[in-house]
Amino acid sequence: MSGELFIVPTPIGNLEDITLRGISILKSVDLILAEDTRTTSFLLKHLQIEKQLRSYHQHNEHKVVEELVSDISAGKNIALVSDAGTPGISDPGFLLIRECIANGIKVTTLPGATAFVPALVNSGFPCNEFSFYGFLPQKKGRQTKLKQLALEQKTFIVYESPFRLLKLLQELKEYVGNRRASVSREISKMFEENKQGTFDELIAHFSAKTIKGEIVVVVEGHFSKENKNDE
């Protein structure tokens, strides 16, 4: 009988954010695939779980996917976790999930932590409709993507590292105008920060401090004069 692949979200900051069901799955599976075994070992130690770990990340996923599908088909239950948040959302996971589905293997994705949801809700911008872009290309295709964002009607979300935040804010201002945006960092941690303002205000704020933590930028969508008149 075939095993099952479980997609288990892990905390993006506060370790208490993992669900009871997530803990139960991690305790029950035969193997845990981890983006970084050191990070996952720290979480498992906190949860008092002893389980076999195997590295699964963007540099080896193409090499090991067939072997993993074979193991699950042979009856192994495997959980996939990333360093933080839900696997597959700007993290490895899509390839394995696709191949399991193609081979008739059951995939169960648990609901749980992901960074963009609290950042979106906290922004104060409309979130009944929104667009998620993840990390923008660093070189090839970046200008094309920025031009696309300039036309985005809906609230949109971008991920960024703390080292490139100011560059991103300056580029967004150049391409989409001095719109309002919200920058969230250290979500669910002790020094969580959610700062709203125009790009000019955000650039001034973050230029005056040391920036730490993973970044979520939420930007107000493009509302034309005609759209505003229709409201």
URLIN-V985952 format. One record per residue. N is the residue number from 1. RES is the residue in three letters. PSI is psi in radians with two decimals (none if undefined). OMEGA is omega as a letter, one per 30 degrees, with the letter a starting at -180 (NA if undefined). Layout:
n:N res:RES psi:PSI omega:OMEGA
n:N res:RES psi:PSI omega:OMEGA
//
This chain:
n:1 res:MET psi:2.37 omega:a
n:2 res:SER psi:2.59 omega:l
n:3 res:GLY psi:-2.75 omega:a
n:4 res:GLU psi:2.57 omega:l
n:5 res:LEU psi:2.21 omega:l
n:6 res:PHE psi:2.24 omega:l
n:7 res:ILE psi:1.98 omega:a
n:8 res:VAL psi:1.94 omega:l
n:9 res:PRO psi:2.49 omega:l
n:10 res:THR psi:2.79 omega:a
n:11 res:PRO psi:2.48 omega:l
n:12 res:ILE psi:-0.11 omega:l
n:13 res:GLY psi:-1.46 omega:l
n:14 res:ASN psi:2.12 omega:a
n:15 res:LEU psi:-0.30 omega:l
n:16 res:GLU psi:-0.10 omega:a
n:17 res:ASP psi:-0.14 omega:l
n:18 res:ILE psi:2.54 omega:a
n:19 res:THR psi:2.78 omega:l
n:20 res:LEU psi:-0.65 omega:l
n:21 res:ARG psi:-0.68 omega:l
n:22 res:GLY psi:-0.75 omega:l
n:23 res:ILE psi:-0.77 omega:a
n:24 res:SER psi:-0.75 omega:l
n:25 res:ILE psi:-0.79 omega:a
n:26 res:LEU psi:-0.55 omega:l
n:27 res:LYS psi:-0.50 omega:a
n:28 res:SER psi:-0.40 omega:a
n:29 res:VAL psi:2.88 omega:l
n:30 res:ASP psi:-0.47 omega:a
n:31 res:LEU psi:2.51 omega:l
n:32 res:ILE psi:2.17 omega:l
n:33 res:LEU psi:2.20 omega:a
n:34 res:ALA psi:2.39 omega:l
n:35 res:GLU psi:-0.74 omega:l
n:36 res:ASP psi:1.96 omega:a
n:37 res:THR psi:-0.48 omega:l
n:38 res:ARG psi:-0.78 omega:l
n:39 res:THR psi:-0.79 omega:a
n:40 res:THR psi:-0.61 omega:l
n:41 res:SER psi:-0.68 omega:l
n:42 res:PHE psi:-0.76 omega:l
n:43 res:LEU psi:-0.80 omega:a
n:44 res:LEU psi:-0.65 omega:l
n:45 res:LYS psi:-0.72 omega:l
n:46 res:HIS psi:-0.64 omega:a
n:47 res:LEU psi:-0.03 omega:a
n:48 res:GLN psi:0.83 omega:l
n:49 res:ILE psi:2.25 omega:l
n:50 res:GLU psi:2.07 omega:a
n:51 res:LYS psi:2.59 omega:l
n:52 res:GLN psi:2.34 omega:l
n:53 res:LEU psi:2.61 omega:l
n:54 res:ARG psi:2.41 omega:a
n:55 res:SER psi:2.37 omega:l
n:56 res:TYR psi:1.88 omega:a
n:57 res:HIS psi:3.13 omega:a
n:58 res:GLN psi:-0.36 omega:a
n:59 res:HIS psi:-0.27 omega:a
n:60 res:ASN psi:-0.04 omega:a
n:61 res:GLU psi:-0.62 omega:l
n:62 res:HIS psi:-0.53 omega:a
n:63 res:LYS psi:-0.57 omega:a
n:64 res:VAL psi:-0.10 omega:a
n:65 res:VAL psi:-0.72 omega:a
n:66 res:GLU psi:-0.71 omega:l
n:67 res:GLU psi:-0.72 omega:a
n:68 res:LEU psi:-0.73 omega:l
n:69 res:VAL psi:-0.70 omega:l
n:70 res:SER psi:-0.73 omega:l
n:71 res:ASP psi:-0.74 omega:a
n:72 res:ILE psi:-0.71 omega:l
n:73 res:SER psi:-0.52 omega:a
n:74 res:ALA psi:-0.05 omega:l
n:75 res:GLY psi:-0.06 omega:a
n:76 res:LYS psi:2.41 omega:l
n:77 res:ASN psi:2.18 omega:a
n:78 res:ILE psi:2.41 omega:l
n:79 res:ALA psi:2.43 omega:l
n:80 res:LEU psi:2.23 omega:l
n:81 res:VAL psi:2.74 omega:l
n:82 res:SER psi:-3.13 omega:a
n:83 res:ASP psi:-0.60 omega:a
n:84 res:ALA psi:2.42 omega:l
n:85 res:GLY psi:-2.79 omega:a
n:86 res:THR psi:2.14 omega:l
n:87 res:PRO psi:2.47 omega:a
n:88 res:GLY psi:-0.37 omega:l
n:89 res:ILE psi:1.63 omega:a
n:90 res:SER psi:0.39 omega:l
n:91 res:ASP psi:2.80 omega:l
n:92 res:PRO psi:2.59 omega:l
n:93 res:GLY psi:-0.67 omega:a
n:94 res:PHE psi:-0.81 omega:a
n:95 res:LEU psi:-0.83 omega:a
n:96 res:LEU psi:-0.72 omega:l
n:97 res:ILE psi:-0.79 omega:a
n:98 res:ARG psi:-0.76 omega:a
n:99 res:GLU psi:-0.61 omega:l
n:100 res:CYS psi:-0.78 omega:l
n:101 res:ILE psi:-0.73 omega:a
n:102 res:ALA psi:-0.46 omega:a
n:103 res:ASN psi:0.26 omega:l
n:104 res:GLY psi:0.37 omega:l
n:105 res:ILE psi:2.37 omega:l
n:106 res:LYS psi:2.30 omega:l
n:107 res:VAL psi:2.19 omega:l
n:108 res:THR psi:2.09 omega:l
n:109 res:THR psi:2.09 omega:l
n:110 res:LEU psi:2.48 omega:l
n:111 res:PRO psi:2.64 omega:l
n:112 res:GLY psi:-2.79 omega:a
n:113 res:ALA psi:2.38 omega:l
n:114 res:THR psi:2.45 omega:a
n:115 res:ALA psi:-0.61 omega:a
n:116 res:PHE psi:-0.41 omega:a
n:117 res:VAL psi:-0.94 omega:l
n:118 res:PRO psi:-0.61 omega:l
n:119 res:ALA psi:-0.73 omega:l
n:120 res:LEU psi:-0.87 omega:a
n:121 res:VAL psi:-0.69 omega:a
n:122 res:ASN psi:-0.34 omega:a
n:123 res:SER psi:-0.52 omega:a
n:124 res:GLY psi:0.05 omega:l
n:125 res:PHE psi:2.78 omega:l
n:126 res:PRO psi:2.29 omega:a
n:127 res:CYS psi:0.30 omega:l
n:128 res:ASN psi:-0.49 omega:l
n:129 res:GLU psi:2.39 omega:l
n:130 res:PHE psi:2.86 omega:l
n:131 res:SER psi:2.39 omega:a
n:132 res:PHE psi:2.18 omega:a
n:133 res:TYR psi:-0.12 omega:a
n:134 res:GLY psi:-2.53 omega:l
n:135 res:PHE psi:2.28 omega:l
n:136 res:LEU psi:2.67 omega:l
n:137 res:PRO psi:2.47 omega:a
n:138 res:GLN psi:-0.57 omega:a
n:139 res:LYS psi:-1.54 omega:a
n:140 res:LYS psi:2.20 omega:l
n:141 res:GLY psi:-0.05 omega:a
n:142 res:ARG psi:-0.83 omega:a
n:143 res:GLN psi:-0.70 omega:l
n:144 res:THR psi:-0.74 omega:a
n:145 res:LYS psi:-0.70 omega:l
n:146 res:LEU psi:-0.68 omega:l
n:147 res:LYS psi:-0.61 omega:l
n:148 res:GLN psi:-0.72 omega:a
n:149 res:LEU psi:-0.55 omega:a
n:150 res:ALA psi:-0.43 omega:a
n:151 res:LEU psi:-0.01 omega:a
n:152 res:GLU psi:2.10 omega:a
n:153 res:GLN psi:-0.56 omega:a
n:154 res:LYS psi:2.84 omega:l
n:155 res:THR psi:2.37 omega:l
n:156 res:PHE psi:2.74 omega:a
n:157 res:ILE psi:2.37 omega:l
n:158 res:VAL psi:2.46 omega:l
n:159 res:TYR psi:2.63 omega:l
n:160 res:GLU psi:2.74 omega:l
n:161 res:SER psi:2.76 omega:a
n:162 res:PRO psi:-0.47 omega:a
n:163 res:PHE psi:-0.35 omega:a
n:164 res:ARG psi:0.15 omega:a
n:165 res:LEU psi:-0.87 omega:a
n:166 res:LEU psi:-0.70 omega:l
n:167 res:LYS psi:-0.77 omega:l
n:168 res:LEU psi:-0.80 omega:a
n:169 res:LEU psi:-0.70 omega:l
n:170 res:GLN psi:-0.71 omega:l
n:171 res:GLU psi:-0.74 omega:l
n:172 res:LEU psi:-0.72 omega:l
n:173 res:LYS psi:-0.74 omega:a
n:174 res:GLU psi:-0.73 omega:a
n:175 res:TYR psi:-0.62 omega:a
n:176 res:VAL psi:-0.09 omega:a
n:177 res:GLY psi:3.03 omega:a
n:178 res:ASN psi:1.08 omega:a
n:179 res:ARG psi:3.00 omega:l
n:180 res:ARG psi:2.54 omega:l
n:181 res:ALA psi:2.99 omega:l
n:182 res:SER psi:2.25 omega:l
n:183 res:VAL psi:2.16 omega:l
n:184 res:SER psi:2.36 omega:l
n:185 res:ARG psi:2.77 omega:a
n:186 res:GLU psi:0.69 omega:a
n:187 res:ILE psi:2.27 omega:l
n:188 res:SER psi:0.03 omega:l
n:189 res:LYS psi:3.06 omega:a
n:190 res:MET psi:-0.66 omega:a
n:191 res:PHE psi:0.65 omega:l
n:192 res:GLU psi:2.44 omega:l
n:193 res:GLU psi:2.32 omega:l
n:194 res:ASN psi:1.94 omega:a
n:195 res:LYS psi:2.15 omega:l
n:196 res:GLN psi:2.65 omega:l
n:197 res:GLY psi:-3.12 omega:l
n:198 res:THR psi:2.93 omega:l
n:199 res:PHE psi:-0.69 omega:l
n:200 res:ASP psi:-0.78 omega:a
n:201 res:GLU psi:-0.69 omega:a
n:202 res:LEU psi:-0.69 omega:l
n:203 res:ILE psi:-0.76 omega:l
n:204 res:ALA psi:-0.73 omega:a
n:205 res:HIS psi:-0.86 omega:a
n:206 res:PHE psi:-0.27 omega:l
n:207 res:SER psi:-0.38 omega:a
n:208 res:ALA psi:0.18 omega:a
n:209 res:LYS psi:2.86 omega:l
n:210 res:THR psi:2.23 omega:a
n:211 res:ILE psi:2.20 omega:l
n:212 res:LYS psi:2.77 omega:l
n:213 res:GLY psi:2.77 omega:l
n:214 res:GLU psi:2.56 omega:a
n:215 res:ILE psi:2.39 omega:l
n:216 res:VAL psi:2.16 omega:l
n:217 res:VAL psi:2.15 omega:l
n:218 res:VAL psi:2.23 omega:a
n:219 res:VAL psi:2.39 omega:l
n:220 res:GLU psi:2.40 omega:a
n:221 res:GLY psi:2.95 omega:l
n:222 res:HIS psi:2.08 omega:l
n:223 res:PHE psi:1.93 omega:a
n:224 res:SER psi:2.90 omega:l
n:225 res:LYS psi:-0.67 omega:a
n:226 res:GLU psi:-0.69 omega:l
n:227 res:ASN psi:-0.75 omega:a
n:228 res:LYS psi:-0.64 omega:a
n:229 res:ASN psi:-0.43 omega:a
n:230 res:ASP psi:-0.30 omega:a
n:231 res:GLU psi:none omega:NA
//
